[in-house]
Amino acid sequence: MVKVGLTGGIGSGKSEVSRLFAECGAVIVDADRIAREVVEPGTPGLAAVVAEFGAEILAPDGSLDRPRLGSLVFADPERLAALNAIVHPLVGERSAELERAAREADEDAVVVHDVPLLVENGLAPLYDKVVVVDAAPETRLDRLVRLRGMAEDEARARMAAQAGREERLAVADIVIDNNGPLEKLAPRVREVWEALHG
């Protein structure tokens, strides 16, 4: 089994690279998706988040109001750290379970851990290879505003809350440049897949 850590700043196109790896046959362990699972209604994770931030971070249906919580934590490093201290251990446990299941199903599996905060949390040593999806800050900002409809100040705050480009590149074993059009991305991902799978 090959354990790959996949990361990239918000707006870099990491999710698209993850999707392309899945098409190639990788087992994807998506930290963002797991982070949503561990705070679903009725979970101990959601109870802990409400205990820390108050019931006002709940939507009327009892689910987590992500935009409201985001507005509280992304502008305040201490609040963000408090949220991460709750969610990250739960995500780590679930990720390990999924990885074990993949190994049991196929000992030659390539397991790609899609981890937005890999660098911020010092997780690079956990993986056999770290793949960084890289795009210039202005490209990422444009994607967040134009494609995701974020306000520019919110997009800048989210980018600023993450590791810098140089920090990500410093831990990369493989870099996937995603400054160009989507058509150029798929062949590069296939090339990286062959290197990982070979």
Buried (B, 14 or more C-beta within 10 A) or exposed (E): BBBBBBBBBBBBBBBBBBBBBBEBEBBBBBBBEBBBBBBEEEBEBBEBBBEEBEEEBBEEEEEBBEEEBBBBBBBEEEBBEBBBEBBBEBBBEBBEEBBEEBBEEEEEBBBBBBBBBBBBBEBBEBBEBBBBBBBEBEBBBBBBBEEEEBEEEBBBBBBEBBBEBEEBEEBBBBBBBBEEEEEEBBEBBBEBBEEBEE
